[in-house]
């Protein structure tokens, strides 16, 4: 397997060596992550391609993709569809209304780990009106389903919902992860009523981060504070997917679907024709051509050009 380290700053990365040649994977004792050396700003996309039936399409080549930024075609410089390890943050709502749902959420976390790449590293952010890291202080990341279940199940439930603060904390925690690909899975059943941060701030952080965000909305129809649109916007902006199950029992299957989605993604990189780092928002459209089949492509909808590396920065080798 070939690997490329994407020293990412969400979508944009600047690193210091010339060349674009992938290097062989290192032994298990080192990080098996993608390693690439370039001397320009690289926009990195993680893309999921599905067919009409919703099945993953994993046999496409670089020639089957087109990427456009602000309507202008871009040249693909990096392409791979390897199953690489990721850093995953589970962001779990522990407000009062979530209390009867947490056992199922913990079971879904166990199923997610079992369906994921064995080299993934994971952490938990629990929140009500307060935001806390779920794992013991001595353990920052784990691949243990038992530890993740305990981190979710042992937290106190009750109180209000600081959803935006929790997502901001999780995006910050991703910076400490050693995997170049970053993912958040957010589980909540209501709108935010306790955060210090605003939705606009969190959307900006998400667009500046390389994290792909998946959301699971466990809504109660009688809950006046539910906000399905917020979770959907976060997922769409970052190339993830938003789920709203009809029944709580569907959460385990959804977690397995998310694990499969992560493992079947293409990684595509391009150097933007417009290299100005002016802080403007750049829209992205990624197209895939199948042999006689209509394909759906999901990736982030755009990025913010410029700014200092924040989430997921890694040193180039």
C-alpha positions in Angstrom: 0.0 0.0 0.0 1.2 3.5 -0.8 0.7 6.3 1.7 0.6 10.0 1.6 0.7 12.3 4.6 -1.7 15.1 4.0 -0.5 17.8 6.3 -3.9 19.3 6.3 -5.3 22.5 7.6 -8.7 21.4 7.1 -8.7 21.7 3.4 -5.6 23.8 2.8 -2.1 22.8 3.6 1.2 24.3 3.0 4.3 22.2 3.4 7.9 22.6 2.5 9.4 19.9 0.2 9.3 19.6 -3.6 7.8 16.7 -5.5 4.6 14.6 -5.4 5.9 11.0 -5.3 4.1 8.7 -2.8 6.4 6.7 -0.6 6.0 3.1 0.6 4.1 2.5 3.8 6.1 2.3 7.0 6.0 -0.6 9.4 3.2 -0.9 11.9 5.3 0.8 14.6 5.1 4.0 12.6 1.9 5.8 11.4 0.5 4.2 8.3 -0.8 7.5 6.9 -0.7 9.2 3.6 2.5 11.0 3.0 3.0 13.6 0.3 5.6 16.2 -0.3 4.6 19.4 -2.3 5.7 23.0 -2.4 2.4 24.6 -2.9 -1.0 25.0 -1.2 -2.9 21.8 -1.6 -6.7 21.5 -1.3 -7.6 18.0 0.0 -11.0 16.4 -0.5 -12.4 13.2 1.0 -15.2 11.9 -1.3 -17.8 9.2 -1.1 -19.2 7.9 -4.4 -22.4 5.8 -4.5 -24.5 4.3 -7.2 -28.3 4.5 -7.7 -28.9 1.9 -5.1 -26.7 3.7 -2.5 -23.9 1.2 -2.7 -20.3 2.3 -2.5 -18.4 2.7 -5.8 -14.7 1.9 -5.1 -13.2 1.0 -8.5 -12.8 4.5 -10.1 -9.6 6.0 -11.3 -8.3 9.5 -11.3 -9.5 10.0 -14.9 -13.1 9.4 -13.8 -13.2 12.6 -11.6 -13.5 16.3 -12.3 -13.1 19.0 -9.7 -14.2 22.6 -10.0 -13.5 25.5 -7.7 -15.8 28.5 -8.1 -16.8 27.0 -11.4 -13.3 26.7 -12.8 -11.9 23.2 -13.6 -8.8 22.2 -11.5 -6.0 19.7 -12.2 -6.0 16.7 -9.8 -2.5 16.3 -8.3 -3.2 13.7 -5.6 -5.5 10.6 -6.0 -6.0 7.5 -3.9 -8.8 5.3 -2.6 -6.9 3.4 0.1 -8.6 2.5 3.5 -6.4 4.6 5.8 -6.6 5.0 9.6 -8.4 8.0 10.9 -8.8 10.0 14.1 -12.5 9.9 15.2 -14.3 12.0 17.8 -17.6 10.8 19.1 -19.6 13.9 20.3 -22.5 12.7 22.4 -25.4 14.8 23.8 -26.1 14.1 27.5 -28.9 16.6 28.1 -31.9 15.4 30.1 -33.9 14.3 27.0 -31.1 12.0 25.9 -31.0 9.9 29.1 -33.2 7.0 27.8 -31.3 6.9 24.5 -27.7 6.7 25.8 -27.6 2.9 26.2 -28.3 2.5 22.5 -25.8 5.2 21.6 -23.1 3.3 23.6 -24.0 0.1 21.7 -23.7 2.0 18.4 -20.2 3.2 19.5 -19.2 -0.4 20.0 -20.5 -1.5 16.6 -18.8 1.5 15.0 -15.4 0.4 16.4 -15.9 -3.1 15.3 -16.7 -2.0 11.7 -13.8 0.5 11.5 -10.2 0.3 10.5 -8.3 -1.5 13.4 -5.7 1.3 13.4 -8.2 4.1 14.0 -7.8 6.2 17.1 -10.9 7.6 18.9 -12.0 9.9 21.7 -15.3 11.0 23.2 -16.7 14.4 23.9 -19.7 14.4 26.3 -21.9 17.5 26.7 -25.0 18.9 28.3 -24.5 22.6 29.3 -21.0 21.6 30.1 -18.4 20.0 27.7 -16.1 17.2 29.0 -13.7 14.7 27.5 -15.1 11.2 28.2 -11.9 9.1 28.4 -9.8 9.0 31.5 -7.2 11.8 31.8 -4.3 9.3 31.1 -5.9 8.1 27.9 -6.3 10.6 25.1 -7.3 8.2 22.3 -8.3 4.5 22.1 -9.3 1.8 19.7 -11.1 -0.1 22.5 -14.9 -0.4 22.1 -15.2 -1.1 25.8 -13.4 2.1 26.8 -15.6 4.1 24.4 -18.8 2.6 25.7 -17.7 3.3 29.3 -16.8 6.9 28.4 -20.3 7.5 27.0 -22.2 5.5 29.6 -20.4 6.8 32.7 -21.1 10.5 32.1 -23.9 12.2 34.0 -27.0 13.1 31.9 -29.2 16.0 32.6 -29.3 19.8 32.0 -29.3 21.9 28.8 -27.6 21.4 25.4 -24.3 23.2 24.5 -24.0 21.6 21.0 -21.9 24.3 19.4 -19.4 24.4 22.2 -19.0 20.6 22.1 -18.3 20.6 18.4 -15.8 23.4 18.8 -14.0 21.4 21.6 -14.0 18.3 19.5 -12.5 20.1 16.5 -9.8 21.4 18.8 -9.2 17.9 20.2 -8.7 16.5 16.7 -5.5 18.5 16.4 -3.8 16.1 18.8 -4.7 13.1 16.7 -1.9 11.4 14.8 -4.0 10.3 11.8 -4.1 12.7 8.9 -7.8 12.1 8.2 -10.2 13.5 10.8 -13.8 12.6 11.5 -16.4 13.7 14.0 -19.7 11.9 14.7 -22.2 14.1 16.5 -25.2 12.5 18.2 -27.9 14.9 19.6 -31.6 15.2 20.0 -32.2 18.9 20.1 -31.1 22.4 19.3 -28.5 24.4 21.2 -29.7 26.3 24.2 -26.5 26.7 26.3 -23.4 27.4 24.1 -21.2 30.4 24.4 -20.3 30.0 20.7 -22.7 30.7 17.9 -23.6 28.5 14.9 -21.8 30.9 12.6 -18.6 30.5 14.6 -18.9 26.7 14.5 -19.6 26.6 10.8 -16.5 28.7 10.2 -14.4 26.4 12.4 -15.7 23.4 10.5 -14.9 25.0 7.1 -11.4 25.7 8.3 -10.9 22.2 9.5 -10.2 19.0 7.6 -12.8 17.1 9.6 -15.6 15.3 7.9 -18.7 15.6 10.2 -21.4 13.0 10.4 -24.6 13.7 12.5 -27.2 11.5 14.0 -30.4 13.4 15.1 -32.4 11.4 17.7 -35.3 13.8 17.7 -38.6 13.7 19.7 -41.4 15.2 17.7 -42.8 17.0 20.8 -39.4 18.6 21.5 -39.8 22.3 20.6 -36.0 22.9 20.6 -35.0 20.3 18.0 -33.1 21.8 15.1 -32.7 19.3 12.3 -31.3 21.9 9.9 -28.2 22.6 12.0 -27.1 19.0 12.0 -27.8 18.7 8.3 -25.8 21.9 7.5 -22.8 20.7 9.4 -22.7 17.4 7.6 -23.2 18.8 4.1 -20.6 21.6 4.6 -17.9 19.1 5.5 -18.7 16.2 3.1 -20.3 14.0 5.8 -23.9 12.8 6.0 -26.8 13.6 8.3 -29.0 10.8 9.6 -32.4 11.1 11.3 -33.6 7.5 12.2 -37.2 6.8 12.6 -36.5 4.4 15.5 -33.8 4.4 18.1 -33.0 0.8 17.2 -31.6 2.0 13.9 -28.7 3.8 15.5 -26.4 0.7 15.4 -27.0 0.1 11.7 -26.3 3.8 11.0 -23.0 3.7 12.9 -21.9 0.7 10.8 -22.9 2.7 7.6 -20.8 5.6 8.7 -17.8 3.3 9.4 -18.2 1.9 5.9 -18.5 5.4 4.4 -15.2 6.4 6.0 -13.4 3.3 4.7 -14.6 3.7 1.1 -13.7 7.3 0.5 -11.4 8.6 -2.2 -8.8 11.2 -1.3 -8.3 13.8 -4.0 -6.0 16.8 -3.9 -5.5 19.8 -6.2 -3.6 23.0 -6.3 -6.1 25.8 -6.8 -5.6 28.0 -9.9 -6.5 30.9 -7.6 -3.8 30.7 -5.0 -4.7 33.9 -3.1 -5.1 33.2 0.6 -7.5 36.1 1.1 -9.9 34.5 3.6 -12.7 34.1 0.9 -15.0 31.2 0.7 -14.4 28.9 -2.3 -17.1 26.6 -3.5 -16.2 23.1 -4.7 -18.0 20.7 -7.1 -16.6 17.2 -7.6 -18.0 15.0 -10.4 -17.5 11.3 -11.1 -18.2 9.4 -14.3 -19.2 5.8 -14.2 -19.3 3.4 -17.1 -22.9 3.7 -18.0 -24.0 4.4 -14.5 -25.2 7.6 -12.8 -23.0 8.2 -9.7 -23.6 10.5 -6.7 -20.5 12.2 -5.2 -20.4 13.6 -1.7 -17.6 15.8 -0.4 -17.2 19.1 1.3 -19.0 22.0 -0.4 -16.1 24.4 -0.1 -13.4 25.9 2.1 -12.1 29.1 3.4 -8.9 30.2 1.7 -6.1 31.4 4.0 -5.5 31.6 7.7 -3.1 29.7 9.8 -3.2 25.9 10.1 -5.6 24.8 12.8 -7.1 21.4 12.9 -5.1 18.4 12.0 -1.8 20.0 11.0 1.0 17.5 10.6 4.7 18.0 9.9 5.9 17.1 6.4 8.5 14.4 6.0 
